[in-house]
Amino acid sequence: MEKFSQFRDKGSGISPFMPTTTPASTVASAMHAFIFLFRLPFFVGYVTLYFLFLHHLPLPVVARKLLLWGIMGIPGIWWVDLQLDGVKRGALSQQPASRVPHARSVVAANFTSPLDGLYLAAVFDPVFTVSYPGTRKVRRVGLLRAVSMALSRAQQFATPPPDPAELTDLRALLDRYPGRVIAVFPECGTTNGKGILPLSPSLLTTPADVAIFPVSLRYTPPDVATPVPGPAAWVAFFWKLLSRPTHCIRVRIAEGMYNTSQAANVVSQGSSSSSSASGRLAPAAAGWEEDATAEERRVLDRVAEALARLGRAKRVGLTLQDKKAFVQAWGKRRR
């Protein structure tokens, strides 16, 4: 739409905040309505039972994962197309355990839908975090918050909480949960999957010996992506989720990357403050990133490039400030 042309990335022409729609005929819409009404009570009942009761029980990890797969099974998420970057189909079982996210590793996933957190929990049982633009600190959250923040304006647009005690970093979380995967959504806000936003510098606190796995999640039909948050978006999301006969998740996992800037920082500790300052990028040049070295920028660039390649998307220069302006303009259009 011409009205929203200012929210297109100037380099690629992509509008990562525009909602995705899937046209349907009258007959198909009637069938979708029947499927929606049939599934709705089962879905609401199961989800309510899980988050109010089952989620708090000391169940084995395998049992929790099976229950989460049950949540995804009700709306017809039957098929997951999983592929490791650079590995031929049919050879997944031959890969070592270190080739996929494992205990004491970090998952850096793109952010498009509430289903992202649900799928990651059902597969990796990670510790979820919320990242913020311009800071290396993160906030640890539970599964329900990780799912709901995809459609929460406060979660996507807010600055870090005022209480510093609520914030930590990835190094501290890895030390606290050595047997868990840490999940990060470094874009900080959702898109429609066509563009990768500038990444938060939260990944830069990952120790040099910890693998960072870029993970791309895409959906078919693609209209379950939720780039526009808000209460009304939940209604549209549940309609699209529950009314479609089936959904497919396309998962691509890159090879583990390492935060080489940590080693570089150790080497540079003995240098003078003047030389250290000259090796850093000004905040204006670094965009979202706080005062970052060139090597730190390269680390974030490698992760962003991997997410873009795996998801067949483009890196864009639009930020959450642009998204906030887009959501305001989108709301005025609807009114």
Secondary structure, 3 states (H helix, E strand, C coil): CHHHHHHCCCCCCCCCCCCCCCCCCHHHHHHHHHHHHHHHHHHHHHHHHHHHCHHHCCCCHHHHHHHHHHHHHCCCEEEEEEEECCCCCCCHHHCCHHHCCCCCEEEEECCCCHHHHHHHHHHHCCEEEEECCCCCCEEEECHHHHHHHHHCHHHHHCCCCCCHHHCECHHHHHHHCCCCEEEECCCCCCCCCCEECCCCHHHHHCCCCCCEEEEEEEEECHHHCCCCCCHHHHHHHHHHHHHCCCEEEEEEECCCECCHHHHHHHHHHHCCHHHHHHCEECCCCCCCCCCEEHHHHHHHHHHHHHHHHHCCCEECCCCHHHHHHHHHHHHHHHC
